[in-house]
Amino acid sequence: MSNLSLETRSNQTPRITWEGCSVLLDINDGDRLVFARLSDKSTVKIGNKKCSLRPLIGCRFGSLFQVETGPEGACLSRVVTIAALEDDDREEKGDPQLKDEVKDNRNIVDSNCAQNLSGEDIDEMKRQGATGEQIIEALIANSSTFEKKTLFSQEKYKLRKQKKYAPKVLLRRPFARSICEAYFQKYPARIGFLRVDVLSLLLSLANVSTSLDIIVVDMVGGILTGAVAERLGGVGYVCNTYFGTTPYSMDIVRMFNFDEKICRSILQSPLSDICSIWSNKSELLKNQENASDSVCQLNGGKVSSRTGFDSTHDSLPAPEVQMIQDEVIPSMCSIPVVTGENLALSADGVLRPVPISMDEFDASPTIKACKPLKFGKKATPITINLWKENGFSSLVFAAPELDTWCAVQELFPLLSYSAPFAIYHQYLQPLASCMHNLQVAKMAVGLQITEPWLREYQVLPSRTHPHMQMSSFGGYILSGIKVCSGQSQNAN
């Protein structure tokens, strides 16, 4: 596995781990969640033991491992689950938990005298090579109160001892849901207290789907950018824009194990560059119209035969044309290049790019020679111009540190008409002010503020009830659809 080439890695199924991939280790049924990158030398500390992650390479996601003591120390060994066999035996014998219980725990006193097995005896069993299951069985056999407990208490006792003497590790695939749940449990402030149900609702209200160009303002660690790119699947673009000169952190995107196709779809660009190119394009169009009117007057009312594409290109100064060409050439491996061969004359007499299938670009020898691209590459001017021609398909916004209304005012002209948008904030007041201003300016319709609510349940036989400790607050989402208004026309 260590000698896998880039081609083998790209063709590998995402259901099986490989060396260098990111994984999420679920230790003892969610008691501890650890992100790790698999390699021959990577380790994880479970209790007071260090275990190598080498046995996890080449296994399927969802595999279960157990900590065992081998000749070289603690190691992870794969456990074959027999849940199906246990279910069949339970159906044949009947569930004993549903029977009437005559035992209870009222006469059991926790005096630390019920266990006859001492700590020295347990250490001696470990030195002799006893497994965790054997130690648990010995603890149960030497407990004077185990048989007096109810079946529910017995299961809790076994589970508590299993977590201590035979911890288990579940190998999980890192994707939007698992990453969001892990961060919300460990470091909720790093993702802006974004819960998994809020993230899913945010993507749904913004109508994030394939073949779209989504503009994202992500100040929650990159979880939002990764979730959008995961749903696009490499078909479309994710423009991660930012205010100022310093990009926002996108470290969480590295954990998604995206392939080269999806990484190419994640682009970054400061909002100032996007707005400057848009304003320059508007000025060029105005200059072109004025030049066309003057030429018509000089020619006695005859219209010149030049197309809009030629006149725009000729009106650019020589240094500006050279700058655009220099920026386009390095990006030929990542995006389609608009040339004279893929332009067609539209009905209004303007040359426009013709859609080209991605199969033609995959078969290009130039692309095969390119190295795998990293995510977050800066968007080129030609890509921004293609975005500006039709506008972005939707807006997904999660920036608690910014002024929501001021940011929306600058981002709204970049959206196409009828484009949905979804804005997340931890507090209600910034979204309420933004909603009021949008209503007064008549810039959007279908405005609504949603407060997601989630309740987790424990579902077990005769023990189904809500969790005692859970998050009751998930922030707020402002959603709507952009429409054409007088102010937006004047801004354009």
C-alpha positions in Angstrom: 0.0 0.0 0.0 2.9 2.3 0.6 3.9 2.3 -3.1 0.6 3.4 -4.4 0.9 5.8 -7.3 -1.3 8.8 -7.9 -3.2 6.9 -10.7 -3.9 4.0 -8.3 -5.1 6.4 -5.6 -7.4 8.2 -8.0 -9.0 4.9 -9.1 -9.4 3.5 -5.6 -12.8 3.0 -4.2 -13.7 5.5 -1.4 -15.0 2.6 0.7 -11.5 1.3 1.4 -8.7 3.1 3.2 -5.3 3.8 1.7 -2.0 5.1 2.9 -2.2 8.9 3.4 -6.0 9.2 3.7 -7.8 10.8 6.5 -10.0 8.8 8.8 -12.2 9.4 11.8 -11.6 7.0 14.7 -14.6 6.5 17.0 -13.3 5.1 20.3 -15.8 3.4 22.6 -19.0 4.4 20.9 -18.4 8.1 20.7 -16.6 8.6 24.0 -13.7 10.0 22.0 -13.4 11.0 18.4 -9.9 11.3 16.8 -9.0 12.5 13.3 -5.9 10.7 11.9 -3.9 10.3 8.7 -3.0 6.7 8.0 0.7 5.8 7.5 3.1 3.1 8.6 4.4 5.3 11.5 1.1 6.9 12.6 -0.2 6.0 16.1 -3.1 6.7 18.4 -3.1 6.7 22.1 -6.0 4.8 23.7 -5.9 5.0 27.5 -2.2 4.5 28.4 -1.4 2.5 25.4 0.0 3.6 22.0 -1.4 1.6 19.0 -0.1 1.7 15.5 -2.6 2.5 12.7 -0.9 0.4 10.1 -3.5 -2.5 10.4 -6.2 0.0 9.4 -4.7 0.5 5.9 -6.6 -1.4 3.2 -9.7 -2.0 5.4 -13.2 -1.0 4.7 -14.7 2.0 6.4 -17.0 0.8 9.1 -14.6 -1.9 10.3 -14.4 -2.5 14.0 -11.1 -3.0 15.8 -10.2 -4.0 19.4 -7.2 -3.2 21.4 -5.2 -6.3 22.3 -1.8 -7.0 23.8 0.6 -8.7 21.4 4.2 -9.7 21.5 5.2 -6.2 20.3 2.9 -4.4 22.7 -0.6 -3.0 22.2 -2.1 -3.4 18.8 -5.4 -3.1 16.9 -7.0 -6.3 15.8 -10.0 -6.5 13.6 -13.2 -7.8 15.1 -15.8 -9.7 13.0 -19.2 -8.5 14.1 -21.8 -11.2 14.7 -24.8 -8.9 15.2 -26.8 -10.8 12.6 -26.3 -14.1 14.5 -27.2 -12.5 17.8 -30.4 -11.1 16.3 -31.3 -14.6 15.0 -30.7 -16.1 18.4 -32.7 -13.4 20.1 -35.7 -14.0 17.8 -35.5 -17.8 18.6 -35.1 -17.5 22.3 -37.1 -14.4 22.8 -35.9 -11.2 24.3 -35.3 -11.6 28.0 -35.5 -7.9 28.5 -39.2 -8.0 27.7 -40.0 -10.5 30.5 -41.1 -9.4 33.9 -38.3 -8.6 36.2 -38.5 -9.6 39.8 -35.0 -8.3 40.6 -34.1 -4.8 41.5 -31.2 -2.8 42.8 -32.7 -1.4 46.0 -30.7 -3.7 48.3 -27.3 -3.3 46.5 -24.9 -1.1 48.4 -21.8 0.2 46.7 -19.2 -0.4 49.4 -16.3 -1.5 47.2 -16.4 -4.9 48.8 -18.3 -6.8 46.1 -15.3 -7.5 43.9 -13.1 -10.3 45.0 -10.5 -9.8 42.3 -7.8 -7.3 43.2 -5.8 -5.0 41.0 -2.7 -7.2 41.4 -4.6 -10.2 40.1 -5.7 -8.2 37.0 -2.1 -7.1 36.4 -1.0 -10.7 36.7 -3.6 -11.8 34.1 -2.3 -9.1 31.7 1.3 -10.3 32.1 0.2 -13.8 31.3 -1.4 -12.6 28.0 -5.1 -12.6 29.0 -7.4 -10.7 26.6 -9.8 -8.0 27.6 -12.8 -10.4 27.2 -11.2 -12.9 29.6 -10.5 -10.2 32.2 -14.2 -9.0 31.9 -15.4 -12.6 32.4 -13.2 -13.0 35.5 -14.5 -9.7 36.9 -18.1 -10.9 36.4 -17.4 -14.3 38.0 -15.8 -12.7 41.1 -18.5 -10.1 41.6 -20.9 -11.0 44.5 -23.6 -8.5 43.3 -23.7 -9.1 39.5 -26.4 -11.8 39.6 -28.5 -9.6 41.9 -28.6 -6.8 39.4 -31.3 -6.3 36.7 -30.5 -7.1 33.1 -30.2 -3.4 32.3 -27.7 -2.9 35.1 -25.7 -6.0 34.0 -25.4 -4.6 30.5 -24.2 -1.3 31.8 -21.6 -3.1 34.0 -20.3 -5.1 31.0 -20.1 -2.0 28.9 -18.2 -0.1 31.5 -15.7 -2.8 31.9 -15.4 -3.3 28.2 -14.5 0.4 27.7 -11.7 0.0 30.3 -10.2 -3.4 29.5 -11.2 -4.0 25.9 -11.7 -0.7 24.1 -13.0 -0.8 20.6 -12.3 1.5 17.7 -14.7 2.1 14.8 -13.2 3.2 11.5 -15.4 5.9 10.1 -15.2 7.7 6.7 -14.8 11.5 7.1 -17.6 13.3 5.3 -19.8 16.3 6.0 -22.0 14.7 8.6 -19.3 12.8 10.5 -16.8 15.7 10.5 -19.5 18.2 11.7 -20.6 15.9 14.5 -17.0 15.3 15.6 -16.2 19.0 15.7 -19.5 19.9 17.3 -18.7 17.5 20.1 -15.0 18.5 20.6 -14.5 22.1 19.4 -17.9 23.6 18.6 -16.5 27.2 18.5 -14.2 26.3 15.6 -17.2 25.7 13.3 -19.3 28.5 14.7 -21.5 26.1 16.7 -22.8 24.7 13.4 -24.8 21.6 14.2 -25.2 18.8 11.6 -28.9 19.4 11.1 -28.3 23.1 10.6 -25.6 22.4 8.0 -28.0 20.1 6.1 -30.8 22.7 6.2 -28.3 25.4 5.1 -27.4 23.4 1.9 -31.0 22.6 1.2 -32.3 26.2 1.5 -29.4 27.3 -0.8 -30.4 24.6 -3.4 -26.9 23.3 -3.5 -26.7 20.7 -6.3 -24.5 19.6 -9.1 -23.7 21.7 -12.2 -24.0 25.0 -10.3 -21.6 27.8 -9.4 -21.9 28.5 -5.7 -20.3 31.5 -3.9 -19.4 30.7 -0.3 -18.3 32.9 2.5 -16.9 30.5 5.0 -15.5 31.6 8.4 -16.3 28.4 10.2 -13.1 26.5 9.5 -13.9 25.2 6.0 -16.7 22.8 6.9 -19.2 24.8 4.8 -16.9 24.8 1.7 -16.2 21.1 2.1 -19.9 20.3 2.4 -20.8 22.3 -0.7 -18.0 20.7 -2.7 -19.0 17.3 -1.6 -22.5 17.8 -2.8 -21.4 19.2 -6.1 -19.2 16.2 -6.7 -16.8 18.0 -9.0 -19.5 19.2 -11.4 -19.6 23.0 -11.0 -17.5 25.5 -9.0 -17.2 26.5 -5.4 -16.0 30.1 -5.1 -14.7 30.6 -1.6 -14.5 34.4 -1.4 -13.2 36.5 1.4 -13.1 40.2 2.5 -9.6 41.7 2.7 -6.4 40.2 1.5 -6.1 37.2 3.8 -8.1 34.0 2.9 -10.1 32.4 5.6 -8.9 29.1 7.0 -10.0 25.9 5.2 -8.1 23.3 7.1 -11.2 21.1 7.6 -11.4 20.6 3.8 -8.3 18.5 4.0 -10.1 15.8 5.9 -12.7 15.0 3.2 -10.3 12.9 1.0 -11.4 14.8 -2.1 -10.1 13.5 -5.4 -8.5 15.7 -8.1 -11.7 16.5 -9.8 -13.4 17.9 -6.7 -10.2 19.8 -5.7 -10.2 21.6 -9.1 -13.8 22.8 -8.4 -12.8 24.6 -5.2 -11.4 28.0 -6.0 -10.6 31.1 -4.0 -10.8 34.7 -4.9 -11.0 37.9 -2.8 -14.2 39.9 -3.2 -12.3 42.9 -4.3 -10.9 41.1 -7.4 -14.3 39.8 -8.4 -15.9 43.3 -8.0 -13.0 45.0 -9.8 -13.2 42.7 -12.8 -17.0 43.2 -12.9 -16.6 47.0 -12.8 -13.9 46.9 -15.5 -16.1 44.8 -17.7 -19.0 47.2 -17.3 -16.8 50.2 -18.2 -15.5 48.3 -21.3 -19.0 47.6 -22.4 -19.9 51.3 -22.0 -16.8 52.4 -23.9 -17.6 49.9 -26.6 -21.2 51.3 -27.0 -19.8 54.9 -27.2 -17.2 53.8 -29.8 -19.8 52.1 -31.9 -22.0 55.2 -31.9 -19.1 57.4 -33.0 -18.2 54.9 -35.8 -21.8 54.9 -37.0 -21.8 58.7 -37.2 -18.5 58.8 -39.1 -19.7 56.1 -41.5 -23.0 57.9 -42.2 -25.1 55.6 -40.1 -23.5 52.4 -41.4 -22.8 49.8 -38.7 -19.4 48.3 -38.6 -19.1 44.6 -39.3 -16.9 44.0 -36.2 -18.5 41.7 -33.6 -18.7 42.6 -29.9 -15.9 40.2 -29.1 -13.4 41.8 -31.6 -14.2 45.3 -30.6 -13.8 44.5 -26.9 -10.5 42.9 -27.4 -9.2 45.7 -29.6 -10.3 48.4 -27.1 -8.0 46.9 -24.4 -4.6 48.5 -24.0 -1.7 46.3 -24.9 -0.4 45.9 -21.3 -3.8 44.8 -20.1 -4.1 42.2 -22.9 -0.7 40.8 -22.0 -1.6 40.6 -18.3 -4.7 38.6 -19.1 -2.8 36.2 -21.4 -0.1 35.6 -18.8 -2.8 34.7 -16.2 -4.7 32.5 -18.6 -1.8 30.3 -19.8 -0.9 28.7 -16.4 -4.6 27.8 -15.9 -5.0 25.8 -19.1 -4.6 22.5 -17.2 -7.5 23.2 -14.8 -10.2 25.0 -16.8 -11.4 25.1 -20.4 -9.8 27.9 -22.4 -12.0 30.1 -24.7 -10.4 30.1 -28.1 -11.6 30.8 -31.6 -12.3 27.1 -32.1 -14.9 26.9 -29.4 -16.7 30.2 -30.0 -20.0 30.5 -31.8 -22.0 33.5 -33.1 -25.2 33.9 -31.1 -28.4 35.5 -32.3 -27.5 38.9 -31.0 -24.3 39.0 -33.0 -21.9 38.3 -30.1 -19.3 35.5 -30.0 -20.0 33.3 -27.0 -18.2 30.2 -25.7 -19.6 26.8 -26.7 -20.0 24.3 -23.9 -17.4 21.5 -24.3 -17.8 18.1 -22.7 -15.3 17.2 -20.0 -14.4 14.0 -21.8 -12.5 16.0 -24.4 -10.4 17.7 -21.7 -9.8 14.4 -19.9 -8.4 13.0 -23.1 -6.0 15.9 -23.6 -2.3 15.0 -23.2 -1.6 18.4 -21.6 -3.9 17.6 -18.6 -2.4 14.1 -18.1 1.0 15.8 -17.8 -0.3 18.2 -15.1 0.3 17.4 -11.4 -2.7 16.9 -9.1 -4.1 20.2 -8.1 -4.6 21.4 -4.6 -7.9 22.8 -3.4 -8.3 26.5 -3.0 -6.5 27.6 -6.1 -7.0 31.3 -7.0 -9.6 31.9 -9.6 -8.3 33.2 -12.9 -9.8 36.3 -14.6 -11.3 34.2 -17.4 -13.1 32.0 -14.8 -14.4 35.1 -13.1 -15.6 36.5 -16.4 -17.5 33.2 -17.0 -19.1 33.5 -13.6 -20.0 37.2 -14.3 -21.7 36.3 -17.5 -24.5 34.4 -15.9 -24.0 35.2 -12.2 -23.6 32.8 -9.3 -26.3 30.2 -8.9 -26.7 30.6 -5.1 -25.0 32.1 -2.0 -24.1 30.2 1.2 -22.9 32.5 4.0 -21.6 31.6 7.4 -19.4 34.4 8.9 -20.4 35.3 12.4 -17.5 37.8 12.7 -18.7 40.0 9.8 -21.5 42.5 9.6 -24.2 40.5 7.9 -26.0 43.4 6.1 -22.9 45.1 4.8 -21.5 41.8 3.5 -24.8 40.9 1.8 -24.9 44.3 0.1 -21.6 43.6 -1.6 -22.4 39.9 -2.4 -25.9 40.4 -3.8 -24.9 42.0 -7.2 -22.9 38.8 -7.9 -25.9 36.6 -7.8 -28.1 35.9 -10.8 -31.8 36.7 -10.6 -34.0 34.1 -8.9 -30.9 32.7 -7.1 -31.5 31.3 -3.6 -29.4 32.3 -0.7 -28.9 31.0 2.9 -27.2 32.9 5.7 -26.3 31.3 9.0 -25.6 33.2 12.2 -25.4 32.2 15.8 -27.6 35.0 16.9 -31.0 36.3 15.7 -30.5 40.1 15.7 -28.0 40.4 12.8 -30.3 38.3 10.6 -33.4 40.2 11.6 -31.8 43.5 10.6 -30.6 42.1 7.3 -34.1 40.7 6.6 -35.7 44.1 7.3 -33.3 45.9 5.0 -33.9 43.4 2.2 -37.6 43.8 2.5 -37.4 47.6 2.4 -35.1 47.6 -0.6 -37.2 44.9 -2.3 -34.2 42.9 -3.2 -35.5 39.4 -2.3 -38.7 37.5 -1.9 -39.6 34.5 0.2 -37.6 35.8 3.1 -37.8 33.7 6.3 -35.7 33.1 9.4 -35.6 29.5 10.5 -34.6 28.2 13.9 -33.6 24.6 13.6 -34.4 22.3 16.5 -33.1 18.8 17.1 -33.8 16.2 19.8 -31.8 13.0 20.0 -33.4 9.8 21.3 -32.0 6.7 22.8 -33.8 3.8 21.1 -33.4 0.5 23.0 -35.9 -2.2 24.1 -38.0 -0.8 27.0 -35.5 2.1 27.3 -36.5 4.6 24.6 -36.3 8.2 25.9 -34.7 11.5 24.9 -31.1 12.0 25.7 -30.5 13.8 29.0 -27.7 15.9 27.7 -28.0 17.5 24.3 -27.7 20.9 22.5 -31.0 22.8 22.5 -29.7 25.7 20.4 -28.5 25.5 16.8 -28.5 29.1 15.6 -30.6 30.8 12.9 -30.8 30.7 9.1 -32.0 33.5 6.9 -33.1 32.3 3.4 -34.8 33.8 0.4 -34.6 34.4 -3.4 -33.0 37.3 -5.1 -35.3 39.3 -7.4 -34.8 42.2 -9.8 -35.3 45.7 -8.3 -34.7 49.3 -9.2 -31.7 49.5 -6.8 -30.1 46.3 -8.2 -30.5 47.6 -11.8 -28.8 50.9 -10.8 -26.0 48.9 -9.1 -25.4 46.9 -12.2 
